Amino acid sequence: MAAFRKRGTGWQARVRRAGYPDEVKTFPTRAEAERWARSVEGEMDRGEFSDQREVARTTLGDLVRRYMAEVTPSKRGAREEVIRLNAMLRNRICELSLAHLAPQEVARYRDERLQVCGPATVIRDLAVLSAILNHARREWGIRIQNPVALVRKPAAPAGRDRVLSEGEEMRLLAELEPRGRRNPYMHPLVILAIETAMRRGELLALQWEHVDLVSRVAFLPTTKNGRPRYVPLSSRALSVLGSIGSPRPGRVFPIGIAAMEAAFLRATRRAGLDGLHFHDLRHTATSRISRKLPNVIELASVTGHESLQMLKRYFHPRATEIAMKLA
């Protein structure tokens, strides 16, 4: 039952209901106090009421830190997500209480990030923010709306279509030949990437125990989409694996991501291939393998793509090749 009393120049409403703490709020007029009390009582009757004092006390930063401590560690991309969330915590949006987290504030955060990051990064930032808010609603019982759903996302950039030509590949591999202080694993790593379309993380995590040179396959127990897969090995892939040495316990390529990226960047600059990314080797491999495997189901089983739409982002057939087929 709600009770009302004059308090100074306003009206105080107090809602008492068994099983709930007293809810008290002051309004300029009695009519506003009565509307609020009826709304609260209705939510209590439907079992939808939540104490908004907790929402007012909790900042977005509190949610982000809790999510980073309880949820992020269980993800395979935990390291990258921690970097992203720490950057989010430095933004003033995380100082806002959840009660004031309106779509306008999220839009302001989006625009500020677009000043220093590309659209793809901002899209991922908003996706993580949305996931945090949804998790808080579903798992932590915090009754809040998700304003990210009401905010326009930046236009997604066009996917990269950089494919290495055979001449460029020769120049790159020449610069990766192990001479002096050059890492001896970079040359075979790049060849295997071009031959198999494996992702960077998959290559660096590949274990010798999962390489079957007799059956000509490599087993990937953990992939980006969470599903294991077998990767067929071409004759060139078998040859380069054999050049590394005899199979032994541990990783095939015992090199860290940072060292690998630095070595690849130096090699591309020496080869005059500025702007080439390691991930472009996956585009190159997918396009080359497609010539041998025109069946898209077989092609997707090799590359690990779960949908034709994603496969299309990596498959870049040349118009001249299509014209020859039509002829």
ZIMOPE-V554105 format. One record per residue. N is the residue number from 0. RES is the residue in one letter. OMEGA is omega in whole degrees, 0 to 359 (none if undefined). Layout:
# ZIMOPE-V554105
n=N res=RES omega=OMEGA
n=N res=RES omega=OMEGA
This chain:
# ZIMOPE-V554105
n=0 res=M omega=181
n=1 res=A omega=176
n=2 res=A omega=182
n=3 res=F omega=176
n=4 res=R omega=179
n=5 res=K omega=180
n=6 res=R omega=183
n=7 res=G omega=179
n=8 res=T omega=182
n=9 res=G omega=180
n=10 res=W omega=179
n=11 res=Q omega=176
n=12 res=A omega=177
n=13 res=R omega=180
n=14 res=V omega=177
n=15 res=R omega=178
n=16 res=R omega=181
n=17 res=A omega=180
n=18 res=G omega=179
n=19 res=Y omega=172
n=20 res=P omega=178
n=21 res=D omega=177
n=22 res=E omega=185
n=23 res=V omega=177
n=24 res=K omega=183
n=25 res=T omega=183
n=26 res=F omega=180
n=27 res=P omega=183
n=28 res=T omega=178
n=29 res=R omega=181
n=30 res=A omega=179
n=31 res=E omega=179
n=32 res=A omega=180
n=33 res=E omega=179
n=34 res=R omega=180
n=35 res=W omega=182
n=36 res=A omega=178
n=37 res=R omega=179
n=38 res=S omega=180
n=39 res=V omega=180
n=40 res=E omega=178
n=41 res=G omega=178
n=42 res=E omega=177
n=43 res=M omega=179
n=44 res=D omega=181
n=45 res=R omega=182
n=46 res=G omega=183
n=47 res=E omega=186
n=48 res=F omega=172
n=49 res=S omega=181
n=50 res=D omega=182
n=51 res=Q omega=177
n=52 res=R omega=177
n=53 res=E omega=178
n=54 res=V omega=180
n=55 res=A omega=182
n=56 res=R omega=187
n=57 res=T omega=176
n=58 res=T omega=175
n=59 res=L omega=178
n=60 res=G omega=177
n=61 res=D omega=179
n=62 res=L omega=182
n=63 res=V omega=181
n=64 res=R omega=179
n=65 res=R omega=179
n=66 res=Y omega=181
n=67 res=M omega=181
n=68 res=A omega=188
n=69 res=E omega=188
n=70 res=V omega=185
n=71 res=T omega=183
n=72 res=P omega=182
n=73 res=S omega=183
n=74 res=K omega=178
n=75 res=R omega=178
n=76 res=G omega=185
n=77 res=A omega=184
n=78 res=R omega=179
n=79 res=E omega=181
n=80 res=E omega=177
n=81 res=V omega=178
n=82 res=I omega=181
n=83 res=R omega=182
n=84 res=L omega=176
n=85 res=N omega=176
n=86 res=A omega=178
n=87 res=M omega=181
n=88 res=L omega=179
n=89 res=R omega=179
n=90 res=N omega=184
n=91 res=R omega=179
n=92 res=I omega=182
n=93 res=C omega=176
n=94 res=E omega=181
n=95 res=L omega=172
n=96 res=S omega=181
n=97 res=L omega=179
n=98 res=A omega=183
n=99 res=H omega=180
n=100 res=L omega=183
n=101 res=A omega=177
n=102 res=P omega=180
n=103 res=Q omega=179
n=104 res=E omega=178
n=105 res=V omega=178
n=106 res=A omega=178
n=107 res=R omega=177
n=108 res=Y omega=178
n=109 res=R omega=183
n=110 res=D omega=178
n=111 res=E omega=179
n=112 res=R omega=180
n=113 res=L omega=177
n=114 res=Q omega=185
n=115 res=V omega=183
n=116 res=C omega=176
n=117 res=G omega=180
n=118 res=P omega=182
n=119 res=A omega=179
n=120 res=T omega=181
n=121 res=V omega=177
n=122 res=I omega=178
n=123 res=R omega=177
n=124 res=D omega=181
n=125 res=L omega=178
n=126 res=A omega=179
n=127 res=V omega=179
n=128 res=L omega=178
n=129 res=S omega=180
n=130 res=A omega=179
n=131 res=I omega=181
n=132 res=L omega=178
n=133 res=N omega=178
n=134 res=H omega=179
n=135 res=A omega=180
n=136 res=R omega=188
n=137 res=R omega=188
n=138 res=E omega=184
n=139 res=W omega=175
n=140 res=G omega=179
n=141 res=I omega=185
n=142 res=R omega=178
n=143 res=I omega=173
n=144 res=Q omega=178
n=145 res=N omega=183
n=146 res=P omega=180
n=147 res=V omega=181
n=148 res=A omega=183
n=149 res=L omega=185
n=150 res=V omega=179
n=151 res=R omega=179
n=152 res=K omega=175
n=153 res=P omega=178
n=154 res=A omega=181
n=155 res=A omega=179
n=156 res=P omega=177
n=157 res=A omega=180
n=158 res=G omega=178
n=159 res=R omega=177
n=160 res=D omega=181
n=161 res=R omega=178
n=162 res=V omega=182
n=163 res=L omega=174
n=164 res=S omega=181
n=165 res=E omega=177
n=166 res=G omega=178
n=167 res=E omega=178
n=168 res=E omega=179
n=169 res=M omega=179
n=170 res=R omega=181
n=171 res=L omega=181
n=172 res=L omega=177
n=173 res=A omega=180
n=174 res=E omega=179
n=175 res=L omega=177
n=176 res=E omega=183
n=177 res=P omega=176
n=178 res=R omega=179
n=179 res=G omega=184
n=180 res=R omega=181
n=181 res=R omega=181
n=182 res=N omega=184
n=183 res=P omega=183
n=184 res=Y omega=185
n=185 res=M omega=181
n=186 res=H omega=178
n=187 res=P omega=180
n=188 res=L omega=181
n=189 res=V omega=179
n=190 res=I omega=180
n=191 res=L omega=177
n=192 res=A omega=181
n=193 res=I omega=183
n=194 res=E omega=188
n=195 res=T omega=185
n=196 res=A omega=177
n=197 res=M omega=178
n=198 res=R omega=180
n=199 res=R omega=181
n=200 res=G omega=179
n=201 res=E omega=179
n=202 res=L omega=184
n=203 res=L omega=179
n=204 res=A omega=184
n=205 res=L omega=180
n=206 res=Q omega=179
n=207 res=W omega=181
n=208 res=E omega=180
n=209 res=H omega=179
n=210 res=V omega=179
n=211 res=D omega=183
n=212 res=L omega=180
n=213 res=V omega=179
n=214 res=S omega=178
n=215 res=R omega=177
n=216 res=V omega=172
n=217 res=A omega=182
n=218 res=F omega=178
n=219 res=L omega=182
n=220 res=P omega=181
n=221 res=T omega=179
n=222 res=T omega=184
n=223 res=K omega=182
n=224 res=N omega=176
n=225 res=G omega=181
n=226 res=R omega=177
n=227 res=P omega=176
n=228 res=R omega=175
n=229 res=Y omega=180
n=230 res=V omega=178
n=231 res=P omega=182
n=232 res=L omega=177
n=233 res=S omega=179
n=234 res=S omega=179
n=235 res=R omega=178
n=236 res=A omega=178
n=237 res=L omega=181
n=238 res=S omega=183
n=239 res=V omega=176
n=240 res=L omega=178
n=241 res=G omega=181
n=242 res=S omega=181
n=243 res=I omega=182
n=244 res=G omega=181
n=245 res=S omega=177
n=246 res=P omega=183
n=247 res=R omega=178
n=248 res=P omega=176
n=249 res=G omega=184
n=250 res=R omega=177
n=251 res=V omega=180
n=252 res=F omega=181
n=253 res=P omega=181
n=254 res=I omega=180
n=255 res=G omega=182
n=256 res=I omega=183
n=257 res=A omega=180
n=258 res=A omega=180
n=259 res=M omega=181
n=260 res=E omega=180
n=261 res=A omega=180
n=262 res=A omega=180
n=263 res=F omega=180
n=264 res=L omega=179
n=265 res=R omega=181
n=266 res=A omega=180
n=267 res=T omega=179
n=268 res=R omega=178
n=269 res=R omega=181
n=270 res=A omega=181
n=271 res=G omega=181
n=272 res=L omega=180
n=273 res=D omega=180
n=274 res=G omega=178
n=275 res=L omega=178
n=276 res=H omega=177
n=277 res=F omega=181
n=278 res=H omega=178
n=279 res=D omega=177
n=280 res=L omega=178
n=281 res=R omega=175
n=282 res=H omega=180
n=283 res=T omega=182
n=284 res=A omega=182
n=285 res=T omega=180
n=286 res=S omega=181
n=287 res=R omega=181
n=288 res=I omega=181
n=289 res=S omega=178
n=290 res=R omega=179
n=291 res=K omega=182
n=292 res=L omega=180
n=293 res=P omega=178
n=294 res=N omega=186
n=295 res=V omega=178
n=296 res=I omega=178
n=297 res=E omega=180
n=298 res=L omega=180
n=299 res=A omega=179
n=300 res=S omega=178
n=301 res=V omega=185
n=302 res=T omega=179
n=303 res=G omega=177
n=304 res=H omega=183
n=305 res=E omega=182
n=306 res=S omega=178
n=307 res=L omega=181
n=308 res=Q omega=178
n=309 res=M omega=179
n=310 res=L omega=181
n=311 res=K omega=180
n=312 res=R omega=182
n=313 res=Y omega=183
n=314 res=F omega=185
n=315 res=H omega=179
n=316 res=P omega=178
n=317 res=R omega=180
n=318 res=A omega=181
n=319 res=T omega=179
n=320 res=E omega=178
n=321 res=I omega=180
n=322 res=A omega=178
n=323 res=M omega=178
n=324 res=K omega=180
n=325 res=L omega=180
n=326 res=A omega=none
